[in-house]
């Protein structure tokens, strides 16, 4: 009996063991999806036409669930962080787990990849700080681990010379890829939305209704814009135009060059995720399940779609289709021109992760830590 108990204990111990992330065969300077958004300027837009039919490639699972972050990719490796305090590495071809880094706490935001290094934040368990780790995934070594005040709930920005992170307490920090502090800027209010990079400036909103504009090189304040209300949505920038949604449901278009508000649209629902600039229109969602396409020029509604759900994860827009994740277990494929529903995937869990696209594959994730990979075809992009 004692022998049987010992064997069972060993089985349970081994079942709970996972390999650490050591990618000795990883090659240097390979392509990938290195941060939460497609490119350095945070535009969650893919300049391609795609089909709305797809084929499932694989499904894999993490130990915990996700918040409104997403996956990142380096070469043939996919990385995902979950709320159980684990950073996972999967084979992007098969979905098979390769390794895990475990911590006490939770990981609420996406990692950032720079060459052979992955940078990720852990909100420490029962503490008022988080730790930013700089991890060499080829050697399996930590180059640096830095404690920072507040929580890491806002997505990081990857720049060519360093990483930007905005804490929940409104502390905006830039570090180089050796973990050395470049500068730090403190907002007087809490910040619960993602910062945005454009034209050498960092833009971020706070819960007191202000937009802060910070020089990315020096960390010095360039401009503060008082739009009123409270923001849990981050700003987006295109051609000197700033668009943002507030907690009262207003979508605001602000002209940075003229320093004036061009229009305000009442969406009739709290806005928790950033709008998307798409050619001549702005696509926005709210927590009442409303998807809106607004004219950039006038702010008029060109079309709208009612998901009858709760939309708090960032959509992914292509030239012809926008993919909308719904906390109410659905993902919608909507025609950009007309607002017509083209397809819908219904899942068994709530959709918290934002969709990701890389190299002809779409990645969707939902509660219980499930990640699915789909083959999706591109159309003629002329």
Secondary structure, DSSP 8 states (H G I E B T S, - for coil): -HHHHHHHHHHHHHHT-------TT--TT--EE-SSSSSTT---B--S-EEEEEEEEEEEE-SS---S---EEETTEEEEE-TTSEEEEEETTT--EEEEEE-SEE--S--EEETTEEEEEEEETTSSEEEEEEEETTTTEEEEEEEEES---S--EEETTEEEEE-TTSEEEEE-TTS-EEEEEE-SS---S--EEETTEEEEE-TTSEEEEEETTT--EEEEEE--S--SS--EEETTEEEEE-TTSEEEEEETTTTEEEEEEE-SS---S--EEETTEEEEE-TTSEEEEEETTT--EEEEEE-SS---S--EE-SSEEEEEETTTEEEEEETTT--EEEEEE-SS---S--EEETTEEEEEETTTEEEEEEEEE----
